[in-house]
Amino acid sequence: MRVLVVEDEQAFAETLRKGLVAEGFSVDVVHTGPDGLWRATEHPYDVIVLDIMLPGMSGYEVLKGLRAAENWTPVLMLTAKDGEYDEADAFDLGADDYLTKPFSYVVLVARLRALLRRGAPERPAVLAVGDLRLDPAARTVYKGQEQLELTAREFGLLEFLLRRRGEALSKHEILTHVWDAHYDGDENVVEVYIGYLRRKIGAERITTLRGVGYRLVAD
């Protein structure tokens, strides 16, 4: 399995490379944001390990560039910071997993193998229901001819609902996919953001399933 590591701390990157090679991975390493974006777009990888703090271009910008180019290679982001907003930003931009330094090497390998098993599923260029259209690459949402202004969290929630349109989704499932698999805050935040979305896309598009959760109407 081929892994790209984008990490500016060269000693740490080399330690990471040796460890992953010992686990059977084929590893390429680059040390700047622009080099990471170029390697990831010009060469096929099974998974990318991407630091957030990089010279030339941040990990956030690299990730945004990849997703804008419809490159859906799974990305695990690394940062020396420890803050929920960094994690939220990473997931909002399309990261698949996240680790804060220092981290357990065993956990890193397990996370990478989980991403490899999951793979990079085909993601439609545009998600649509009726006159509602969401473009994940351009990060735009249209209701008919009107472009809607959504926050990053609202966009992520709507994208998830559109991908699972017609399905009954629990608050826990929504939190896991839109917020964070490790989120342990109040589940009612989902209800709040569902309310925000209803005001923007139309209340009739999202039904409440009492005791279950929510469903985006497929028709």
Residue pairs with C-beta under 8 A, 6 or more apart in sequence:
1 24
1 25
1 26
1 46
1 47
1 116
2 25
2 26
2 27
2 28
2 44
2 45
2 46
3 20
3 25
3 26
3 27
3 28
3 45
3 46
3 47
3 48
3 49
3 112
4 27
4 28
4 29
4 30
4 36
4 39
4 40
4 43
4 45
4 47
4 48
4 49
5 13
5 16
5 17
5 20
5 27
5 28
5 29
5 30
5 48
5 49
6 29
6 30
6 31
6 32
6 33
6 35
6 36
6 39
6 40
6 48
6 49
6 50
6 51
6 54
6 59
6 62
7 13
7 16
7 29
7 31
7 49
7 51
7 54
7 78
8 31
8 32
8 51
8 53
8 54
8 55
9 51
10 31
13 29
13 31
14 29
16 27
16 29
16 49
17 27
17 29
19 105
19 109
20 27
20 109
20 112
21 27
23 109
25 112
28 39
28 43
28 45
30 36
30 39
31 54
31 55
32 54
32 55
32 56
32 57
33 54
33 55
33 56
33 57
33 58
33 59
33 61
33 62
34 56
34 57
35 56
36 48
36 50
36 54
36 57
36 59
36 62
37 57
37 61
37 62
37 65
37 66
39 45
40 48
40 62
40 66
40 71
40 73
41 65
41 66
41 69
41 71
44 73
45 73
46 73
46 74
46 116
47 73
47 74
47 75
47 76
47 112
47 115
47 116
48 66
48 73
48 74
48 75
48 76
49 76
49 78
49 108
49 112
50 59
50 62
50 63
50 75
50 76
50 77
50 78
50 95
51 59
51 77
51 78
51 79
52 58
52 59
52 60
52 77
52 78
52 79
52 81
52 86
52 90
53 59
53 79
53 80
53 81
54 62
57 65
59 77
59 78
59 79
59 90
60 89
60 90
60 93
63 75
63 77
63 90
63 93
63 94
63 95
64 93
64 94
66 73
66 75
66 94
67 93
67 94
67 136
67 137
68 137
68 138
68 139
69 137
70 123
70 125
70 137
72 120
72 121
72 122
72 123
73 120
74 96
74 97
74 115
74 116
74 118
74 119
74 120
75 94
75 95
75 96
75 97
76 95
76 96
76 97
76 98
76 99
76 108
76 111
76 112
76 115
77 90
77 95
77 97
77 98
77 99
78 99
78 100
78 101
78 103
79 86
79 90
79 98
79 100
79 101
80 100
80 101
81 100
82 100
87 98
87 100
87 180
88 152
88 153
88 179
88 180
89 152
90 98
91 98
91 156
91 178
91 179
91 180
92 152
92 153
92 155
92 156
93 152
94 136
96 115
96 118
97 111
97 114
97 115
98 180
99 107
99 108
99 111
123 136
124 136
125 135
125 136
125 137
126 133
126 134
126 135
127 133
127 134
127 135
127 136
127 159
127 162
127 163
128 134
128 162
129 162
129 165
129 205
129 216
129 217
129 218
129 219
130 205
130 219
131 142
131 143
131 144
132 141
132 142
132 143
132 162
132 201
132 205
133 141
133 142
134 140
134 141
134 142
134 155
134 158
134 159
134 162
135 141
136 159
139 155
140 147
141 147
141 148
141 150
141 155
141 158
141 201
142 148
143 200
143 201
143 202
148 200
148 201
149 200
150 158
150 197
150 200
151 196
153 178
153 193
154 193
154 196
154 197
154 200
156 178
157 174
157 178
157 193
157 194
157 197
158 197
158 201
160 169
160 174
160 177
160 178
161 169
161 197
161 206
161 214
161 216
162 216
164 216
165 216
165 217
165 218
166 215
166 216
166 217
166 218
167 215
168 209
168 212
168 213
168 214
168 215
169 213
169 214
169 215
170 212
170 213
171 187
171 188
171 190
171 191
171 213
171 214
172 187
173 213
174 190
174 213
174 214
175 183
175 187
175 189
175 190
176 183
179 185
179 189
190 214
194 206
194 208
194 214
197 206
198 205
198 206
204 217
205 216
205 217
206 214
206 215
206 216
206 217
207 214
207 215
207 217
208 214
209 215
